[in-house]
């Protein structure tokens, strides 16, 4: 198997795990900002995305967490900070729970899994992976599931990997949430869009309340589930403030 990464910068390592059925390119802006701030940013393509390969059947989140551990080993960076967006937030938590010696901190962007999406957003999320949809219908689904009102979903017109998404969904269903929910004992940052319909803000608040003192929550207005293309500066500021705090300890 092979896990492809885009690596930028030199300094403390940060592994970036993307959203459901999406790739490392979603982290281009954040990765550049991390590199400019003195970090090594390694944005990974999960199995079945881009040039990444590997078994896709009968996976659990523990398999994806081992892929994160492989990336950390390959960039020579243990312990590393791990940042996960949407689906990637579950992988990040699982990596921290399974291999605490490898993970210095966990950052969750658009963390969900406890408070369910609204019905329209849930249906739209499934439709974004349908290759048979007309472009206008596909963009409408992307807008509903991922973007707050007023943001252009066309930035995510492309970059969808349906087979990878199906394997990732199956892995979530095959994993006991108690295995990863708390993300081990690593310091945690949660960055949540206040307009997120797939991972409503109550998810981040619940995680913060379960681990007071260990979990920092930053809520960003005018952002949905996509978050990264919607509010790149606010996301980067929250992440960098947190990573610098951890590095200063």
N, C-alpha and C positions, 0 to 999 in steps of 0.2 A: 504494500500500500504506500501511498505518498500523500502527504499533506502539504499543499503549496501555500506559501506565505509571501506577503509583501512586507519587506523589512526596511525601516527608515531610521536613521539617527544612531547615536551612540550614547549609552548611559544606562541607568536602571531599566530593566526590561519590562515591557507592558505587552501582554498578549490580548488581541482584540478578536472576539468571537461574534460573528454576524447573526442577523435575524433569520427567521424561518425561510429556508429556500433562497437565501440571498448570499452574496459573496463579499470578499474582502474589500472590494471597491467602495462599499458604503462607508468605510472608515478612512477614505483618502484624505478628507479635510482634517479629521481629528488626528490621524497618524502624522500628518505634516506638522500640525501644531505641537504634538508631543515631541517629535524629533527636534523642532526648533527650541523647545524648552529643556532639552538635555536628556531625553529619554530614548531608549530603543523601542520603537513601536513595531510589533509583528502582527499584522492583520492576516488571519488565516481563512482559507476556503475550507469549509467542512467537506466531508466525503461526498462525492458526486457533484461538486461545484467546481467549475473551472478545470484546473489540472489536477485537482485532488482526487485520489482514487481510494478504494478499499471496499470491503464487504458492506452491503447495504441492508441485508436481511437480518432479522432477529436481533436488532441492536437495542441497547438501553442507553440512558444518559451516561452511564459509567463508561461505555465505549467512547463516546465523544469526549468525556473527561480525560480518558487516557490519550486521546489525540492531542489535547491541550498539553498534557504532560510531555508528550513527544516533542511538541513545538518548543516548550521551555528548555528541554534537554538540548535540542538542536541549536538554539541560539545561545546556549551556555549561560542561562540566566537564572538559575534557581537561587533564592525564591523570586518569583515574578509577580507583578501586579496583573490581574486578569480582569478584563472589561468585557461584559457580555451584553449584547443588545437583543431585546425581545427573547426569541428562542435561545439565543446565546447567553441570556442571563441565567437560565437553568443550567446550562453547561458550565458556566463559571462557578456557580454555587456547588455543583457536583464535584468539579475539580478541586475546589477548596476543601470540601468535606472528605473526599477520597484520599487526597495527598496534601495534607496541611503543610508539610515541610517544603512543598514546592510553591506555595501561594502566599505572597506577602500581604496582599489586600484584594478585595473583590469590589468591583463597581458594576452595578446593575442599571442598565438603561432600559426604561419601559418594562419594569418587572411586573409580571402577571402570574396567574396560576391559582389564586385563591378566590378573588372576586371576579365573577364571570363577565365576559363582554356582553354588551346589549345584543339583541337578536339580529338586528340589521348589520352590525359590524361583524358578527360571527359569520353570517352568510357571505358577506363581502370578502372576508378573509379567504374563504374557500374558493371564491370565484377568481381571485387574482392569479391562481395557478392553472386556470383553464385556457389552454392554447387556442380553443375554438371560438373564443369570444371576439366580436368585433372590437377594434381599438377603442372606440368611444365607450363601450360597455366595460371593457377592461379597466380603462382609466377611471371610470366612475366607481368601480369596485375598489381600486387602489385608494381613491380619495376617501371613500367611506371608511375603509378599514384602517388607513394609516395616517391620514393628514387632517389636521384641524382646518376649519373653514378659512378660506382666504389663501391657502397655500396651494401651489401648482403641483399636482401629482405627476406631471409629465417627467419630472426628474427621476421618477422610478417607473417610467414606461417599460424599460427593459431591466434585465438582471434577475429574472425569476427562473428558478430551477425546480420544476414540479416533482421530479423523481426524488431529489434530495429532500424536498419538503415532506413528501410522503414518508420517507424513512425517518425523518426527524419527529414527525407527529407520532409514528409508531413507537419510537424510542421513549418519548414522553409517556405514552400510555403504558409502556412496559416497565416503568420505573416507579417504585414506591416514593411518593413525595417526601416522606420522612427521611429518606436517604440523603436529600440534598437541601431541603427547604431553608435551613438556617445558614447554609454556607459555611459549615464548620465554625471555627472560632476567629476567623480572620476579620480584621477591621473591614467594614462594609460601607460603601456609598451607594445610595439609590437616587437616580435622577429620573423624575417622572414628569411627563407632560400632563398638564391639567386638562387638556382636551383629548386625552387618550381614551378611546372607546373600547379597544381590545384589552388593554391592561389598565383599567380604571385606577385613578389615584389612590383609592382605598387600599389597593394592594401594597403600595409602598408604605403607607401609614401603618398597616398591620405588621409588616416586617420590622419597622422601626420600633413599634410598641412592644414587640416580642423580645427585643434585645436592646433595651435602653442603655445608652453609653457606648455601645459598640457600633451602632448603625447611625449614619448621618443621612438625612433625607433632604434633597433639594427638589422643589417643585417648580416647573417652568411654565409660565403662561404662554398661550398662543402656540401650543405644540401638541401634536397627537402622538400616535404610536411610532411614526417614522422618526421623529425627534431629531435625528442627526442632520438631515437636510433642511429641516424646518428652523432650527435654532442652533446652528453650529457654534456660534460664539459663546452662547450661554452654556451649552453642554461642555465645551472645552474649558471654560472658566471653572465650572464646578469640578470637573475631573482633575484639572491641574492643581487646584487648591487642595483637593483631597490627597493627591499623590505627593505633593510637596510636604504636606503635614506628616504623612506616613514616613517619608524619607528623612524628615528632620528628627524623628524619634530616635 
